[in-house]
Amino acid sequence: MITGAQIVCESLIREGVEVVFGLTGGAVVPMYDAFSEYPEIRRVLVRHEQGAAHAASGYARTMQRAGVCVATSGPGATNLVTGIADAYLDSTPLVVITGQVGISSIGKDTFQECDITGITLPVIKHNYLVSDVRDVARIMKEAFYIAQTGRPGPVLVDIPRDVQVASTEFSYPATVNLRGYKPSHEVDAAHIATIAGLLNRAERPVVIAGRGVIISRAYDELSELVEKMQAPVVHTLLGLGAFPPQHELNLGMFGMHGSGYANRAVQNADLVLALGTRLGDRATMSTSGFARNAVLVHVDIDPAEIAKNVAPFASMVGDVKGVLTQMNPLIESRDRSEWHSQVNRWRMDYPLSFHRPGSKLLAREVIRAICRGADEQTIIATGVGQHQMFAAQEYASPRRNGFISSGGLGTMGFELPAALGAQVACPGETVWVVAGDGSLQMTIQELATITQEGLPVKIAVLNNGYHGMVRQLQEVYCRSNYVDVALGTPDFVMLAKAYGIAGERVEREEEVSLALERARSYPGAYLLEFAVEPEENVLPMCVAGASLDEMIEAPVEAPVGQA
């Protein structure tokens, strides 16, 4: 006979959980009391519950299994909601455990009571309110199963305090049988053959690699397909890391801030194969003008995503790895040198270029140096804003699944706690935080967690004194009428030192390389504050309503790599 709180701990151990990110509170006191009896479960005490959810996401994306976070009832639970929504939109498996007031107190506006299952319903894969201690083990088993199968996502388990202290006999289920949830990866052989035929007949094919390639670990299968087809590969934001950046067929990210050559390749293709992507608005821009000359073939594990944004000519619901495993033997090797020549001409004619409105250090220069210094043991985590798009454009890490960022929700403040989680998952690797001065301040208190845990995270803050992406949008859409985007930023180096983290400020281009090397070689956490040009823009840029080939592009002043 053990308590509900102990059953939670026993369940975590049986699911192979080694780390829990959380913050204590009244409604989870019994759970944390039980945690103390299980030293094999590492507890990472964050400074804000949003940080717990993002850290669990960073851990989950890096380890490619469910991350776990814990919070108390009321504000503790609601503080998790942004991280839950972020995980939901980006298909990140999380098991979120919240405390709740006693069962008899639910619905009575009890202190720190809130209906967290109701609140999270639109932004979660599934959730539970546990009303009987005898159900805890079964629900925990189901939560991990649902979170990690099919299209991954967050699952919340809300456990009232009296259920945590109640006792029952513990028995952990060996299997899960949910009548309404039967994720299937089986695909029809005849349908596979039809799609293979379309690919074989294409003269100008392009492959879109989405996050589904990473989730299914279809790296080798994608490489085999691309080598046989000799098809250029473009990536969604969260598909970066699915295909080697150094490969001659890799065109990098496409979409709103995609390169001129990647976007033109998509728009001039006669076939586009979209793998593991929902073809969201930031990727496709104008849906009526998207890949207007192409036969679109869409493969995704979630049937709800097929034709939701763009209607395909052919589609298949299935796991990317499973689909490619069956389809690759049917793909014919082709010489598509004429198509390659055209794509390479676009590379030369429309390179990623510096936009230098002033004389200060450019954010692109800094991020390029970080990305090109990355090796197979380097993970890059970004927040949201201009720095995110620069990092996506410049991404060059040879590490598979080495790019961690907030995609669908676009959550500022994601970078620091996500990097924290990634560093916990991979203690022997280098984890870089690429942050904006605005984004970092959303969750900057997690510097304390980094210090407490002794994590050697490297932090690059691009300080331009603005909410830079919003400033850029106001420049484009509002005639440079800048409203509430200027930031009175702190001295980040002094702030880092207050948290016990070493750091330095960099203001000139000639200082960048040595500063990055000092940060890499430093045994602990290290923060670099880069004072960058305030009005540098992320270009290319597609404006709202435009097609991918209708871009605002920078003048070719200094192509990247030739400055």
N, C-alpha and C positions, 0 to 999 in steps of 0.2 A: 504494500500500500504506500503510494507516494502522492505528493501534492500535484495540483495542476501545473504549478510553476516548475516543479522538478520534471514533469512530463515534457514540458517545453524543452528543457535542457537535454533530456534523453533523446528527444526527437531530433534536435539539432545535431547531436553526435551521430545518430544513425543516418542522417542525410549528409554526413561528411563536412559539416560546417565547422570551420576553425576560427572564424572571426565574426564578431557582432559589433556593429557601430550603433551607438546609442547615447541617450541622455536620461538620467534617472528622474524619478518623480513619484509622487504619492501613490498613484495607481499601479506602479510597477515595483514598489518596494518588495513584495513577496518574490517577484521574479528575480530581482537583483540579489536578494538574499539567497535564492537557489543557485544563481550563477556562481556565487562564491564557493560552492561545493564542487564545481566543475572547472578545474584549472585548465583543462584541455581546450576550453573555449576562451579565446582571447577577447577581451572587451576593450574597445577603443572608445574612450569618453570624448565625444565632440562637445563643442561649445554652443551649438544651436541645432535643433532637430533637422532643419533643412540640410545642414552639413552632413548629418547622419545618412539621409537618403541619398545624397549625391556621392558620398564616400562609398556607400554600398553599391551604387551604380558603377563607380570607377573600378571597384573590386570585381563586380560581376562581369563587366565588359572585358577586363583583362584576363580573368580566370575562365571566362565563358561558362559560368555556372551561377546559380542564384546567390546574390548578396543578401545579407540580413541586416535589418535595422530595427531598433526598439525605441519607443517613446511612451511617455505617460499619456493620460487622458487629456481632454480639453485642448488647451493651447499646444501641448506637446504633440498631440495627434494632428491638429490643424497645421502646425509648422511643417509637417511632413508632406503636405498636399502638393506643393510645387515639385518636390522631388519625385513623388509618385506619378504626377502627370508627365513629367519629363521622361521617366522610365517607360511609361505607357506608350507615348508617341514614338520613342526610339527603340521599342521592342527589347527592353532590358529586363531580365528576370530578377525580381526582388521578392523576398518574403518579408513583409512589414508587420511587426508585432506591436500592438498598442495595448496599453492598460485601459480599463474602463471602470466606471463606478460600479458598485454592487448591483446585482440584478434587480433587487427590490427598489433601488433608487433611480433606475433608468426611467426617463420621461418626466421627472419631477424637478428639472432644473437644478439638480444637485451640483454642489461645488465641483468645478472642472469637468462637468459632463458635456459631451457633445455627441451628436449622431455621426460618428466618423464613417460608418458604413454607408450612410446616406449621402454624406458630403462627397465621398470618393467614387460613388457609383459611376459617374460619367467618365472617369479617368483611370479606371483600373480594370484589369482582366477579370478579377473575381474578388469577393471579400466575404468574410464570415464574422458573425457575432456569436461567440461561444456561450451557450447557456447551461451546459452540463459538463462537469469535469470528465465524465466518461467519454465525451466526444473529442477531447483535446488531441489525443494521439492520432485519431483518424483524420481530423481536420488538418493537423500539421503535415501529415503524409500527403493529403490531397493538395495542400497549398504549394508544396515543392513540386509536385507533379504538374500542376496546372501552370505554374510559373515558368517551367523549363521545357515544356513540350509544345508542339505546334508553333505558332508565333509566340515567342516568349513575351513575358510582361509581368507587372507587379501584382501580387496577391496580398491582401491585408487580412490579418487575423486579430480581431478585437476581443480581448479576454477580460471580463469583469474581475474585480479584485477578489470577490468571494469564490469565484471559480479557481483562481490561482491558489488559494489556501485550502480548498476542499481536497479530499483524498479519494483515491480509487486505485484499483489494481491496474498496473501498467502492462499493456500489451501493444506492441507496435505493429501495424498491419504490414504484410509482406507485399501486397499489391493494392492497386487503386482500380475501382470499377465505378465510373461515373456514366450513367446512361446518356446524359445530355452532352457529354464531351468525349468525342472519339477522334482525336487528330490522326489523320491518315496521310502517309507519304507515298501511297501506291499511285503509280501513273500508268496510263494506258499505252501499250507498246505501239499500237497503230497511230495514236496521236503523236507520239514521239517521232515516228517515222515521217509523218506529215510535216512537222516543224523542221526536222533535219533536211527535208527536201527543199523547203523554203530557204534555209541557210545555204545550202549547196548551190542554189541557182543565183544567189545574190552576187552582184558585181562590186557594190560599194557598201559592204556591211559595217556596222558599228555595234559594239557590245557595251551596254551600260552595266557597270558593277555597282550594286547597291549593298546595303548592310546585310541583306540576306545571304550574300556570299560568305561573309565573315561568320555570321551566326551558324551557318551549316558547315563551316570549315571546308568550303569547296575551293580552296586555293589551287590545289594541283589540278582539279578538274577544269577550272576556269583557264589555267595556263595551257592545258592540253587543247581545249577548244580553240583558244585564240591562236595558238601556234598552227593548228591545222587550217583554220579559216584564214589566217593572216589578216585578222580584223583588228582595227584600232580599238582600244578600250578607253572609255570615259567613265568617270566615277561620280556618284552622288557625294554629298558632303560626308555622310557616314559610311560610304563605300571605300573611302580612302584607306589603304592598308590591305585591300583585297587582292591587289596585283602589284608586282614589283615596280616602283616608280622609275627605276633605271632602265626598264625594258623599252626597246625602241617603239613598241606599239602602244605604250602608255601615253595618253594625252592629258592625264590629270583630271581635275574637276571640270564639269560642265554646269551650265545653269546661269542664274542671275549674275554671279561673279565668276563664271567659268572663263577659261582662256578663249581668245578669239579663234584659235585653231580647233579647240575641242567643240565649241558651239557650232562652228561652220561644218565640222565633220558630221555632227548629228543632223544638221539641217540639209546636208547634201547627200546623205546616205540613201541607198535604195532599200535597205533593211536595217532595222534597229531591234536588237535583242536585249530586252530589259530584264535583268536577273535580280530578284530579291529587292525590289524597290517599289514604293507606292506611287512613284512618278508625281511627287508633290509639286506644288506651284513654284517653289524656288528653283526646281530643276527644269521644269518644262516651260515656265513663263506662259505666254499665250498658248492655251491648249489647242486652239484652232489652227495656230501656225506651227505647232510642234512637229518636227520631223515630217514636214509636209510632203516630201517626196518619197517617203519610206513606207514599206510594209512593217508594221509594228507587231512584234511578238513579245508577249508579257508572261513571265514566269514568277509566281509568288506563292508562298505557302498559305497566305490568307485570302480566301475567296472574295472577301469583302473589298479587297484592294483592286481586283481586276475590273477595269472599265470605270472605276470610281472617278478618276480624273481625266484619263485619256482612253478612248475606246480602241482596243487593239484589233488587228486583223485576225490574229490567232493568239490563244492563251493556254496556259496550263497551270493548274493548282498543284503545287508540290514543293518539297524541299529542294533547294537549288542543287545540292550535292547529289541527291538521288536522281534528279532529272538529267543532269549532265553525265552522270555515270552511265546511264542508259543511252543517252544521245550521242556521246562522243564517238563510239565505234561506227556510227552512221555518217559522220561528217567526213567529207572528201577534202583532201589536201589541195589547196588552190594557190596559184600564182596570181596575186592581185597587185602587181608592181605598179600598174598605172594609177590605181587608187592610192597607194602609198606615196607615190610621187606628188600627187595633188595635196595630200595631207601634209607632207613635208614642206611643200611650197607655202602652205598656210602657216606652218611653224615659223618659217623665215620671215613672212610678210607681216605677221601679227603676233610678235613676241610679247610676253609679259614685260612691261616697261615701268621704269620709275616715273612717278608723278611728283615733280619737285617744285612746289609753289614757293618755297623759301630756301634758306641756307642751312637749316638745322638737320640733324641726323634723321634719316627716314626709317619709319617702322618696317618697311619692306626689307631694307638692308639688314636690320637686326634679325628679323625672322628668317630671312634667307640664310644667314650665317648659322642660326640655331638648327634649321632643318638640314642644311648640307653637312653639318657636323654630326648628324645622327648616325648611329650604327645599328646593328641588329639587336642591340640591347638598349634601345632608346625608345621611350614612350613620350608622346607629346600630348598634353591635355590643354585645351583652350576654353576660354569663356565665350561670350557672344559679343560681337561687334566687329569693328574693322580688323582688329588683331586676329580674330577667328578666320576671316576671309583671306587675309594675307597668309596665314599659316596653311590654310587649305590650298591656296594657289602654289605655295612654295614647298609643300610637303614632299620630302624626299627620303624618309626613313625606310631602310630595307626591311625593317621588322614587320612581320605580318601582324595585322591588328594593332598597329602602333599609334593610331590617331584616335583620341577620345575627345568628343565634343558634344554639345547639346544641339540637336538638330531640329526636330519638330516643334518643340516648345520654345526654343531659343532662349534658354535660361541664363541670364547674367548671373555671375557668381558660381557657376558650375565648376570652373576650372580648379580652384584650390582644393575643395573637398574631394573632387573626383581624382585628382592627382594623389591626394593623401591615400585614398582607397587603392589606387593602382600601385603605389609604393609599398603598401602593406602586402598586396598580392605578390609583388615581384621585388623583394628586398635587394636582390643583386643587380638590378637594372637601374639605369638613369632615367628619372622621370622629370620632364621639364613642364613647368606651368608657363603657358604663354597667356598673359593677362593684359587687359586694358586697365587704366587707372580707375575707370568707372566700374567695370565688372568686378575687379578684385575687391573693391570696398563693400560689395554685397555680402561677402562671407569671410571677410578678412580675419575675423576672430578665430578661424581654424588654424591660424599660425600657432596659436597656443597648443592645439592638438598635435601639430607637427613637432613642436618642441618637446612636448610631454612624451610622445612616442619615439623620439629620437630618429625621425625619418629624414633622410638626406635629399629631400626634394629641392630641385633647382627652380627658381622663380624669376621669370623675366617680365617686368612690368613696363609696358609701353605707355609712357606718361605724355599725353598730348594736351592735357588740360580740358578735354571735352568728353562728352558722350559722343564719340567720333562718328559712329554710323548714323546716328540721328542728325548730327550736324551736317553730314554729307547729304542726307535726304532733304534737309531744309535748304541746303545750297541748290540742289537739283530742282526740287518741287516748289520751294517758297522764296525764290530769288535771294538766297543767302540771308533770309530773315531768321537769325539764330535766336531761338527762344528757349530758355531754361536748359541749355546744353553745356554751358561753361561750368567747369568744376573747380572749386577751391581745394586742390588736392593736398594731402599732407606730405611731409618728407617721408617717403616710404622706407628709406634706409634707416632713419632714426626709429621709425615705427617697428621695423623688423628687429632692430637691436633691443627694443623694449620687450619684445617677445623672446629674446635670446637667440636671434638668428643673425648671422653675419651678412654683410651686404656692402654694396658700393653704388655710386651714381656714375653713369656714363653719358657723355654729351657729344663726343666726336667720333666720326667713323673709324679713325685709326685706333681708337681705344677698344673697339668692339671685340675683336678676336682674342686679345689677351684677357679681357674681362670674362668672356665665356670660358676660356681655358681655366682661369682661376676658380670659377664656379664649379666646373666639372670635376676638378681635382680636389676640391675641398671635401673633407670627410663627412660634413654634416649639411644641413640645409643652408642655402645661400640665396640671397635676393639681389638681383640687379635691377636698378631703376634706370631706364633709358629715357632721357629727355628728348622727345622726337617732335618732328614738325607738326604744328597744330592742325594745319589744314591740308594734310596729305589725304588724297582720296583713294579708295579701293576701286581700281579699274582693271578690266572692263566692268561695265555695269549695264544690265538690261533694265529699262524703266518699266513701270507697271503697264500692262497691255501690249508690250512689245514682244516680238518673237526673238528667239535666241540669236538670230543673225542680225538683229537691230540693236547694236551695242554702242554705248558711249565708251570710246577707247582712248587710252593715253597716247599722246604723241610719242613716237619712237625716239626718245632722247637717249636712253641708255638701256638696251635690252639686259634683262637679268643675266648675270654671269659675265657681262662684258663691261661693267662700269669701271 
